[in-house]
């Protein structure tokens, strides 16, 4: 029992560190690809938390359904980020998010 508690505690700590690292990536830079990497790191931590919750509660099936939903959401976010990034780079020649305020339409 003590070993399971250690595993759960380690997974929680790693997950929180991943979320903090992802938030740091999003806050610290103006480069849209670095922000995207931060979003992905934070979303992977959420996925890990969902798996851990299923493991702790013994409801792995429900946890897997939520993880698949989270993966689909990650793909949607990635496609939107890619579209914005391509348009931003074509229009301004760089990936600085401060240029997003100048986009129209």
Buried (B, 14 or more C-beta within 10 A) or exposed (E): EEEEEEEEEEBBEEBEEBBEBBBEBBEEBEBBEBBBBBBBBBBBBBBBBBBBBBBEEEEEEEBEEBBEEBEEEBEEBBEEBEEBBEEBBEEBEEBBBEBBEEEEE
